[in-house]
Amino acid sequence: MNNTLSLFRKIAVAEGVSYILLIFIAMPLKYFADMPLAVKYTGWAHGLLFVLYMVLLVMAWQEYKWNFKKAFLIGGASLLPFAPFWVDKKLKEDYSK
């Protein structure tokens, strides 16, 4: 597996973890425990990982000549909790052969 796809898969997992932490841990801490810094720092990390996800998505899209539908679905997966893990699994299955 080449470096772009490998890095994209790692960032996809990290982005997925950061999203889950943001939604299920940091947000409740902010609103129920009056700890707004949890969202500030987790949100900042998630935002950075989201940008990296999108940049690497475009790079992989060009390198692997994915069609628009595939790139759109993989990009949209970043907006749903747990979906980036499915992206990682699917890409591993598709390109490990």
C-alpha positions, 0 to 999 in steps of 0.5 A, a space after each residue: 500500500 502506498 504512502 498516501 493511502 496509508 496516511 489517509 487511513 491513519 488520519 481517517 481513524 484519528 479523525 473518527 476518534 476525535 469526532 467521537 471524543 468531541 461529541 460523546 465526551 467533550 460536549 457533555 463535559 461542556 454542557 453538564 460539567 461546565 468545562 468548556 475547555 474540553 470542547 475548545 481543545 478537542 474541537 481544535 484537534 478534530 478541526 485539524 484532523 478534518 482538514 488533513 482528512 480532506 486534503 489527503 482525500 483529494 490526494 488519494 482521489 487524484 492518485 487512485 483515479 477514484 470516480 466522483 461518487 466514491 470520493 464524495 461518499 468517502 468525504 461524506 463519511 467524515 461527517 458521520 460518527 463511526 463512518 471513518 472506521 468503515 472507510 479505513 476498513 473498506 480501503 484496507 480490503 480494497 487495496 490490500 489484495 
